[in-house]
Amino acid sequence: MNNPNFFDVIIVGAGASGLVCALASARRGKKVLLLEKEQQVGRKILVSGNGRCNLTNAYVSAGDYRGTPQLAAAILEKFSFQTCLDFFQTLGVLTTQEALGRVFPQTGKSTAVVEPLRLACMEAGVQIRLGTEVVKVEKKNHFRVHTASGDIFSAKYCVLACGSKAYPQVGGSESGYRLAKSLGHHITALTPALCALNVKEKAVARLQGIRAQVRTTALGTSAEGEILFTAYGLSGPAVLGLSGIIGPHLQQGPVPVNVNFFPQIENLSEFLMQRKQQFAHRKAKEFFAGILHENIANLLIDFVGIKKSAPVGEWPEYVFKKAAGTLSAWPFTALSLRPWTEAMVTAGGVNCAEINYNTLESLRCPGLYVLGELLNVDGRSGGFNLHFAWGCGYCAAGAMAEE
Ligand SMILES: Cc1cc2nc3c(=O)[nH]c(=O)nc-3n(C[C@H](O)[C@H](O)[C@H](O)COP(=O)(O)OP(=O)(O)OC[C@H]3O[C@@H](n4cnc5c(N)ncnc54)[C@H](O)[C@@H]3O)c2cc1C
């Protein structure tokens, strides 16, 4: 068909999954239209990884995903860590691997991912329309895609790559859920994930801005890594990792969260007693110098009720035990998750029982494909969410080409 408004594939959303799907489809000779409501492609990718874009993880496996890990497993079979690296190499992106398998662009900037993706799309012939919000999709013989400004485009295939409602300040919205629903899909409960926690203990404000390497534990699950104390509560990777588990339980009431400041020391009480021999003359605050941030030490001293003026040598044994107990399981009480504007991802989404795991084609509406975070799949922090999104774009493009 020579109609300029008729395409092989129309993709709604130029984020991680949409850009890859557009590029991989165009490289296979498809006529592709990519519609993006924002004035820029990949806004969420740009802010990802603190602006550095943690684009994948060397140890990615289905176990890194919640919601529907079986669907993630099917994607990983076709889009492994190596396939991901090879794909970005074809875009001319140099990457570097850091601790815990996290991969970043070598420039240290997320633009080194978004700009090569955008350029490759243009070079492959993808037509990109920015500032174009899709408000309605109809399926008759073909798909008819309506934009907010009244344009109508048609295509054989339609791809929903609209992302989730998390982080609305960079494009997150409920639009994708609405479009999927209108085409016969169901949406599971949506909750913020990879999200900081509000805690009950007001004293946490005394620790605002402090980062520490800790082990956090809640509801029988632990996470190790950096914690960041804030004016309202707890943040940082060691907390974000638990938020998806804690979130749903908060509806029933507060959830205890323990912080171990010395996960590497097996017997902390003994360690402190040994330190007592070395620094018997020191007062409380000086005793913790070198092992604890000053503000944490001050809070501990108040919390445990340690006498500030007494030299450490005079402290009874139970004080060391109490300090060790507190430092290895400091009790906080999570009251709520921070709002959607601070959630990195959404737990929940399009019900994956309505999606073909191998192709990402809708089982409700043939020719419709649903990708990325819009689906009921969410990953851990560490590059897993972007890996899944790229992988969805890659797999759907492959499936459409094979038809
Ligand atoms: C602050 C932050 C940091 C993050 N850091 C990382 C990280 O380092 N590593 C990692 O793996 N993951 C990270 N994530 C998560 C990751 O960015 C997302 O999981 C990923 O971008 C999801 O890809 P997607 O294609 O599903 O959606 P998105 O990338 O969000 O793209 C969806 C696009 O669709 C557009 N859109 C929506 N509705 C419409 C419509 N109706 N019409 C037209 N366009 C529409 C949106 O504007 C958006 O551009 C981070 C997220 C946030 C918020």
The ligand as an ORCA input file, in Angstrom:
! r2SCAN-3c Opt
* xyz 0 1
  C      14.632      7.486     38.091
  C      14.680      6.156     37.389
  C      15.877      5.473     37.311
  C      15.923      4.228     36.670
  N      17.129      3.614     36.561
  C      17.198      2.409     35.929
  C      18.452      1.794     35.699
  O      19.524      2.364     35.951
  N      18.451      0.554     35.132
  C      17.297     -0.085     34.757
  O      17.353     -1.208     34.268
  N      16.100      0.516     34.906
  C      16.027      1.746     35.450
  N      14.819      2.372     35.578
  C      13.613      1.714     35.010
  C      13.603      1.810     33.472
  O      13.910      3.125     33.070
  C      12.236      1.400     32.916
  O      11.907      0.130     33.422
  C      12.233      1.348     31.393
  O      12.504      2.615     30.836
  C      10.873      0.862     30.885
  O      10.892      0.851     29.485
  P       9.531      0.961     28.675
  O       9.886      0.950     27.240
  O       8.571     -0.042     29.150
  O       8.928      2.373     29.087
  P       9.550      3.846     29.017
  O      11.018      3.793     28.809
  O       9.024      4.554     30.182
  O       8.920      4.444     27.684
  C       7.531      4.634     27.519
  C       7.345      5.812     26.588
  O       6.005      5.837     26.123
  C       5.565      7.188     26.076
  N       4.106      7.160     26.091
  C       3.294      6.705     27.080
  N       2.007      6.790     26.708
  C       1.985      7.315     25.460
  C       0.943      7.642     24.556
  N      -0.343      7.453     24.849
  N       1.281      8.176     23.352
  C       2.581      8.377     23.018
  N       3.620      8.093     23.854
  C       3.314      7.546     25.058
  C       6.209      7.802     27.314
  O       6.271      9.196     27.229
  C       7.573      7.131     27.295
  O       8.534      7.878     26.561
  C      14.748      3.637     36.151
  C      13.547      4.348     36.233
  C      13.498      5.587     36.833
  C      12.215      6.352     36.867
*
